[in-house]
Amino acid sequence: MTARGIDLKSLTRKSKKGDWSFFKDKPTSRSDRRRIINEAWVLPRPRKTKYKGGFPLHFEKKIIRRMGLTPNDLILHPFGGAAEYGLRFDIRRETRPDIQCDAHFLPVRDRALDGVILDPPYDDALAETLYDTAKLRPLKYSQFVREAVRVLKPGGMLVVYHYVTTPRVDGTDLIRRVFLETRAWHRLRSVKIHRKHGVNSTVQGRLMEEAKA
Ligand SMILES: C[S@@+](CC[C@H](N)C(=O)[O-])C[C@H]1O[C@@H](n2cnc3c(N)ncnc32)[C@H](O)[C@@H]1O
């Protein structure tokens, strides 16, 4: 089966046993923390699909560029909704995902993807009122983040999009924060880009180009 030109079978997880060795890595050093880039964006309301909780207009394109990736790289949205670029997984069939599954247990092999973008429901009450999903699967932040890191290639990029500021992610370095405003009386969004430990020279090269531009 293919989705957006990607052979889904080649990504599939063969056994339930994952490689969690990235957990043992050391936290970001003080000198690395000094290199974190902070920026603020103001973007218009969510795009025309009007999917509840959908990303603001232009958000995906901009964040993918900041990740050092292009829409043609292997990018996954485990909480897919109506995301535009990359693979969309979602627990609800109505969203017509590329794979219907639970973001806490991704059916993807270790170190398969260039980027993962996490835009979960922000809590179980919202999950229930907006998507009717809390009964299916109560959210466990630490578990779906851990899964996201597991499926990333070394040097791969993880984005966490939330309405509260989110903590450090084991096995990664925080490289960028974006504070995002959309419209009046809406909470600012905190968007963090974390890089999984290990080297990915293509992505590093692109990020250096982006920094020079
Ligand atoms: C905030 S929305 C994502 C919106 C998306 N970023 C967009 O631009 O359209 C969250 C999505 O997560 C899905 N969801 C909720 N719980 C889930 C779970 N345990 N696993 C996978 N998807 C889940 C919901 O069905 C919903 O589509």
The ligand as a MOL file (V3000), in Angstrom:
LIG
                    3D

  0  0  0     0  0            999 V3000
M  V30 BEGIN CTAB
M  V30 COUNTS 27 29 0 0 0
M  V30 BEGIN ATOM
M  V30 1 C -5.5650 18.7130 17.1780 0
M  V30 2 S -6.1340 17.5040 16.0390 0 CHG=1
M  V30 3 C -4.8930 17.5150 14.8000 0
M  V30 4 C -5.1770 18.5440 13.7520 0
M  V30 5 C -4.1370 18.5830 12.6330 0
M  V30 6 N -2.8730 19.0770 13.0990 0
M  V30 7 C -4.6500 19.4550 11.4760 0
M  V30 8 O -3.9880 20.4290 11.0960 0
M  V30 9 O -5.7240 19.1470 10.9680 0 CHG=-1
M  V30 10 C -5.8670 16.0130 16.9170 0
M  V30 11 C -6.2140 14.7360 16.1600 0
M  V30 12 O -5.7850 13.6200 16.9500 0
M  V30 13 C -6.6940 12.5510 16.7670 0
M  V30 14 N -6.5060 11.6410 17.9340 0
M  V30 15 C -7.0000 11.7420 19.1710 0
M  V30 16 N -6.5100 10.7610 19.9540 0
M  V30 17 C -5.6780 10.0260 19.1720 0
M  V30 18 C -4.8440 8.8930 19.3990 0
M  V30 19 N -4.7750 8.2940 20.6070 0
M  V30 20 N -4.1210 8.4150 18.3760 0
M  V30 21 C -4.1740 8.9850 17.1380 0
M  V30 22 N -4.9480 10.0650 16.8690 0
M  V30 23 C -5.6690 10.5850 17.8730 0
M  V30 24 C -8.0500 13.2160 16.6430 0
M  V30 25 O -8.9460 12.4010 15.9230 0
M  V30 26 C -7.6870 14.5080 15.8800 0
M  V30 27 O -7.8710 14.3350 14.4910 0
M  V30 END ATOM
M  V30 BEGIN BOND
M  V30 1 1 1 2
M  V30 2 1 2 3
M  V30 3 1 2 10
M  V30 4 1 3 4
M  V30 5 1 4 5
M  V30 6 1 5 6
M  V30 7 1 5 7
M  V30 8 2 7 8
M  V30 9 1 7 9
M  V30 10 1 10 11
M  V30 11 1 11 12
M  V30 12 1 11 26
M  V30 13 1 12 13
M  V30 14 1 13 14
M  V30 15 1 13 24
M  V30 16 1 14 15
M  V30 17 1 14 23
M  V30 18 2 15 16
M  V30 19 1 16 17
M  V30 20 1 17 18
M  V30 21 2 17 23
M  V30 22 1 18 19
M  V30 23 2 18 20
M  V30 24 1 20 21
M  V30 25 2 21 22
M  V30 26 1 22 23
M  V30 27 1 24 25
M  V30 28 1 24 26
M  V30 29 1 26 27
M  V30 END BOND
M  V30 END CTAB
M  END
